[in-house]
């Protein structure tokens, strides 16, 4: 069983930065063929993938955040981060992390609110 806890959300002005954390119980990085993604869902919109990191070391980003967001991991802390720079009002959403591996299954965190507004 894996539990994911997101933190780091809040209110920030346009152009500002936030770093989100997704802390996992268990040594998720030892799982087979895992991937961990940050998703977001704005009011009235479908949930969308923002950034992804895999066990193979690859990262992928939505076009809307390329060059502004960076996903990274800390193996010792079982934590994945999403560094968000140059934030825009359209980045406002609830951000969720999702972990999936072939042998461990699929898990979601509870979400953290990010609001970009002046």
N, C-alpha and C positions, 0 to 999 in steps of 0.2 A: 504494500500500500504506500502511495506517495501522496504527501500533502504539499501544496504550493502556497506560499504566502507572499503576495505582492506588497510593496511599500514604496514610498517616495513620491507619490502623487501630491498634487496641490494646485494652488492658484499661482500663475506666473504671468508676467506681462509679455506681450509680443516681443520676440527677439531674445527672450530669456532662455534659460536652460533648466532641465531637471534630469535627475538620474533615478530611474526606477530599478528596483531590486525584486527578484523572484527567488526566494529562499525555499529550498526543498528539504523535506525530511528524507533521510536515506541517501545513499551514495549513487545518485542518479547517473553520474557520468561513468559508472562502471557497467551500466546496462548495455545490452546489445543493440546496435543500430538505433540509437536514440536521436530524437530531434526535439528542440525546444523553441517555441515561437512566442513572440509577443503579438497579440491581436488587440484591436480596439473596436469599440462600438459607440457611435454617436447616436443621440436621440433620433429615432425614426429611420435609422440606417442599419444595414446589415453589418455583422461583425466582419472585419477584414484583417488579413494578415499584414503586419507591419514589418517584422523582421524575424529571421529564422537562423538558428545555428544548429549544426549537426555534429554527430560523433565523428564524422570524417573531417571536421574542421572547416567546412564551408559555411558561408553566411550569405543570406539573400535579404533583399530589402524591397519594399514597395517603392514604385517610382516616385511617389509623393514625398518620401522621406530620404531618398538617396542623397548622400552628401551632408545630411543634417543629423541623422540618427546612427548610433553605433551599438551593436550587440556584442557582448563579451561574456566570459565566464570566469569564475574563480573555483577551481576544482576543490580546494581545501575547504571552502565554505559551502559547497553544493549550491552555489548561487549564480544566477545569470542576471546581467545588468542590461539596461537599455539607456544609453546616454542620449539625451535629446537636446539638441542645440538649435538656435534660430527658430524657436517655436512660433507657430502661427495660430491664429484663432481657429482655423480649420483642423488643428491637431486636438482640439477639445474632444474628449471622449473618456469612457471608462476603458482602461487598459488591463488586459488579462494575459497571464502567461499559461501556456499549454505545453505539457510534456507528453511525449509518446515514444514508446519503444516496443519492438516486436514482442518481447517476452514479459514486459512489465505492464503494458496497457496504456490507456489514455487518461490524462488527468488535467483538470483546470483549477486555477486559483480563483479567489473570490472577486478580484478586480480592484483597481485603484483609480480614483477619479483624477483626471488631469484637465484643468481649465486654463485656457490661455485668453486673457482678457485684460484690457487696460482699465 
